[in-house]
Amino acid sequence: MQTYTEQTRDLPVVRDVDVVVVGGGPAGLALVEQFGYLGGTATASLMACINGFRNQVEPDFTQTVRGIAEEIVLELKAMDGLGKSPYAQKSYPTTPGQMEYSYAIDTEKFKYVALKLCVDAGVDLLFHTWFADAVVADGVLRGIIVENKSGRQALMAKVVVDASGDGDVAARAGAPFWQTVKDEAPRLNDALMYRIAFGAQRPAAPMACDFGNNVVVWGPGAAPIDGTDAEQLSRAEVDTRLRVYEDFAKKQSQHPELVDARVVETPPLLGIRQTRFIEGEYKLTAEDAIEGHRFEDVVAISSCAIIHYYGYRRYLEHEGYDIPYRSLVPKRIDGLLVTGRCISSEQQPYESHRAMIPMMAIGQASGVAAALSALQGVKPRDLDVPALQKALIGQGAELRK
């Protein structure tokens, strides 16, 4: 392969802050974001159903995720921003502590609510900005390098939260990671969602994520790819987008009531479901999820089914398993926390806590942990976990403590 040596240059340090969060998806909702809005998979990929407030089947007495996730859904409810989920579930009132398993969300209103909550909280947002590299010295992540319309810039921070979904920051910083790609083992593959509008007729039952005359449906699936490889990602985008109308025609042939419907929107981004997993101080196991293990350093709970690994939707036979703080702390690198789908986990528990509601709980935990670490001047791996748990519970999080 030919190489080109980039000219050495001095970069402007445009931020020197306590915490930088890279990625504005459900687990991030903060500073550095590649799009001009927040929401990640929920908005950029039109994944308009968010799941996981409680077990979808009994035992389901406990709402295992509250906090910020609950606040967002209640804000959406106030704006008439909730639709019908296609998932079978009991009918819980939409009140604090009584949330349903799943909600369809109006993706435009989700953008608004997420942005408003961040602005009201004083979050410094930097949109249309790509993470480019990590600034590491003596095993400590000191900041990040980004690219945007202003050029190449440096953002320095006491603690960085990697909410990129792909573990980009952790990988560039030198944290160990692994991936399951191609057909090596069971994994979740990717798909392109799209929105349709109805004509005179429409199905009587909900189809995918339902908002009356506008419905978001599952579209063409992508062949197994490495979503961290630019060429493979580009080919998958091309392939799935060229099959949208073929996919829609098939749906119309299967559902005559779609005869007058039409495709009205495809998302900016293919729905990427898994790429890197970062090696943390603890790796969640299948046994943890299936047996409902509890951890002293719990910071979030997942009660969602394991959706693919076993060849069927394997529901949990308990109310949820704990996500330990150690799974957010990467090996080898200090000054960094990971959050979202790239936390340290085997495939089976990942297929449960990868749902967006548990992701929001994990994101809240990583954000609070980063803030406490910065304020106390301690490494994230040395943070007093009971103090973190107390702070999370004070914010309304459910930890079953």
N, C-alpha and C positions, 0 to 999 in steps of 0.2 A: 504494500500500500504506500502510495506517495504521501509525504508529509509536508506541512508548511509551518515554519517557525513564526509564531505571532510576535510582533514587536512588543517589547517590555514597555509598560506605560504606567503612570501614576493614575489611580482612580479616585474620584471625589468620594468622600465618606458623607453620604447624604442623610444618614440616620446613625445615632449612637444612643441606644435605648436599653431598657431593662430586658424586654422580651420581643423577639421577632417570630411571627408565625408565618410559615411558608405554605400557602394553599388555603383557599377560601371555600372549601367544601363543607359538608355537614360536620366534620371533625375539626375544622379550622375556623371559618368565619372571621378572618382577621387580615393582617397586614398585606402580604405579598400575594397577588392573585393575577393569573395570566389573562383572565377575561375582564370585562368591564362591569361585572356584577358578582355577587356571591351565590353560593349554593352548590357548586361543583356538580356531582352526578345528578342531583335533584333538579338542577336547572339547565346546565350546559349539555347534559345527556338526556334530558326529559324523562328521568326516572321519577314519575309523578306519584308513586305510591311509597309512603314511608312506613316502615313496619317495626314492631318490637317493643311496645310499651309493656307487654305482658306475654305470657305463654299463650299461644293461639288455641290451645286445648287445655283441659284440666290436667294438673292443678294450676289454676290461674288467678288465685285470690290476690296476689301481690302485684301492684304496678311496679315493675322492677326498674323502670327509668322514669325519673321526674326531672327536676332542675330546668336547664335551658331548653331541652327538647320539649317538655310540657309547655313552657312559656311560649315557644314559637307556635305550637299547634293552637294554643288558646288565642294567640294574636291572629292567626289565620281564621279561626272560627269567627272572631269579632268582625272580620272583613268579608265574611261569606266566602272564604277561600278554601273550604274543604269540600271534597266530592265523595263519591261512593267507591270504596275499595272493592276489588273483585274477590277478596279472601272471605271465606266463611268464618264468622265470628259471632260471639254474643253481642248484644246491643248494650254497651255501657254508656251511661251519660257522659257527655263531653265536659266533665268538670274535674278540677284538680284531684288526683288520686283515684279517679274513676275513668281513665282514658281507655279507649279501645285498643285492640292489638294493632290495627292498621288504619291509615287514612290516605285517601287520595288528596293531593294538594294542587292548588292552582299555582303553577310554576312562576307566573309573573308576580302574583301576590307574595309568593315565597321570597322572590328576589327583593321585593320592597320591605317585607318584614325583617329579613336578615340584615339588610342594609341599615334600616332605621334603628334596630336594636344596637348595632355596632356603633353607629354615629352617636346615638344617645349615650352610649357607654364611654365615649371618648376615644374609640379605636382610631388609630392613624392608618388609613387605607392607602395602598399603592397599587392601583389597577394597571392592566395592560403591561404587566411586568413578569418576566420569566426568571426563575432561579437559574443561575449559571454555574456557580462553584462555591465551595466552602473555604472559609478562612480558618485554618487550623494551625495552632502552634503548641508544641509540647503536649500533644494529645488532648488539647482543649479546643473546642469550636468557639472561635472568637467573633464570628460574624459570617455573612454570606456576600457573594457577588451576584448582581442581577443585571439583566439587560432590559432596556425599554426605549421609548422614543428619545430619551435624554442621553442614551448611550449606555456605557458600562459603568456601573456604580457599586460602591461598597456600603453595606449596612452592618454596623457593628452592634453587638448585643451581649448582655450577660448570659442569657439563655436563648437558645433557638428551639422552636417547636417545629418538627417536620410533619406537616399535615398535607404533604404533597400527594398522598395516596400511594405513590410508587416508591417511597423511601429515597427520593432523589438526594436530599440533603445528607442523610445518614450515609448513603453509599459513597457520595463524593467526599465525605469527611473521613472515610476509611473504616466505618463500622462494618462488621461482618454481616452478611445477609445470604439468603438462598432464594431460589425461584423454582417453581414447577412450570415448565413450559412444554409445548408440543403435546405429545401423547405419553409422557413419562409416567404419569400417575393421574388419578382423578383430579380434576380442577374445574373451576368455573370459567366458561368461555364468554366471549363478549358479543354484544348485539347492538343494533341501531334501533332506537325507539323512533316513532313518528306520531304526529297528531293528525286526526281526521275530523272532518266536520260532516254532519248528516244533512241530507236533503229532506224530503217529505216523510221518509220512514226512518226508523231507528230501532235497534234491538230493544226488547222489553227488559232483558237482564243486563246488568253492567258488563261492559267489555273493558278489560284492563282497568285503567284509571279514568273514571267517568265524571264528566262535568256537564251533563245535559247534552247540548248539541256539539260539544267538543270532547273527544276521547283520545287519550294517549294509548297506543297499542305497542306490543312487542313486534319489532320488525325483523329484518334479516339477521341471522346469526353470522358471526365471523369464524373462519377457520382458526384453530388454536394458534396464537401468536405470542411473541414476547412484546408486551406493550411498552417496554422501555427501549425498544429498537425502532428508530425513526422510520426506516424503510419498511419494516413489517407493519408498523402502525399506519403508515400512509397507504400501503396496499390494501389493508383491511378497510380503511375508510372508503377508498375507491370502490372496492368490491361490494360492500354493503349498500352504499348509496346508489349504485347502478342497479341494485336488485329491489329497491323500495317499491316501484310500481308493479313489478312482477309479484312481489309479496302481497301487495294490496289487491291485485286482481285475483289471487288465490283466495284471499279472505272474502272477496265479493262473491266468488263462486260457491263458497261454503255458507255464506250468510246472505241470502237474497235481499234482506232488508238494507244492505249496504249499497244497493244498486245506484242510488243517487248521492252517495257519500263521495268525498274527495280528500286527497291528501292536502293539508294546509301548512304543515311545518315539519321540517326535519331539524334535529338539534345540531349545534356547532361541533359536538364531540361524540364520537362512538362511545358507548357505555363500556368502559374498561372495568373488569371485575377483580382481577388480581394480577399482581406482578411480583415485586420483591416482598420478602418478609425479613425484618431486621432481627438479628440475634440479640435478644435481651437478656437481662439477668435471670429471667425465668421464661420458659417456653410453655405456653398453654398446651395441654394434651387432650386427646380424645377422651380419655378417662375423666379428666376434669369436667368436661362438658356433659358427658353422658351420666356421670354419677353426681353431678351438682356440687362440686368441691367448693368449700369455703376457704378464704385466705385471710390472714391477719391484716395484710396490706391491701385489702379490697378497695378499689376506687370506682368501680362500675359493675353492673350486672347485665348478663345477657340471658334472655329466656326464649330466644327464637329457635326454630327448628334447624337441624343440619340438613341443608336442602338438596344435596346432590351426591355426596361421597358414597353413601350406601346404596345408591340406585333408587332411592325413594325419599320422600320428605320425612325424615326421622324426627318426630317431635320429642321434646324433652319430657321425662317422666317426673319432673320436679319443677319448681317455680323459677329456676335460673341458677347459673353458676357465676362465680366471682371472676372479675378481671383484676389481677393483682398489679399493683404499681410497678413491680419489677419487670413486667412485660412491656412497659413503656420506656424503660431505661436501657439504652443500647450498651453492649459491651465495648470496651476499648476507648470510647470517646466520651469526654466530659463536656458540660455546657450544652447538652442536647437531650431532648425528649422526642420520642416518636409517638404518633397518634394515628387514629384511623385504621384502615385495613392493612397497614404494613407492620402492626405491632407483632411481637414475638409469639407466634402461635403455629401449631400444627394445622393441617388442612381442615380437619373435622370441626374444631371449635371456631376456626375462622369462618366457616360457612354458616355459623350461627351469628356471631357478633359483627359480621360484615354488614348486617342490615343497618339502615341509616339511623334509627333511633338509638340502639346501643352505641353506634359510632359517635353520636352527639354526646352521650354520657362519657365516653372515653375522651373525647375532645375537651369537654369541660374539665375533666380531671387533669389532663396534661396542661391546660392553660393555667389553672389554679396552681398546680405544682411549679410551673415555670415562674409564675409571679412570686410565689413564696420563696423559691430558691434565689431569685434575683434580689428580693428585698432583704433576705437574711444573709446574703453573701455566701451561700453554701452550694456545693455541687448538687445537681438534681439527685444523684445516687445517694447522697448523704442527707437528704431532706428528712425531717421528722414526719413520718407518715401519719401518726395519730393527729398531728396538727393539720395536715392536709385533709384528712378525713373529717375533722371538725369543721374546717372551712367549707368543704363540699356539702356537708349536712346543713350548715348554716345557709347555704344557697338553695336548699330544697332538694338536694340529690338524695336518692334512695340507696342506702348501703346495707340495710338490715343490721345495723350495729345496735 
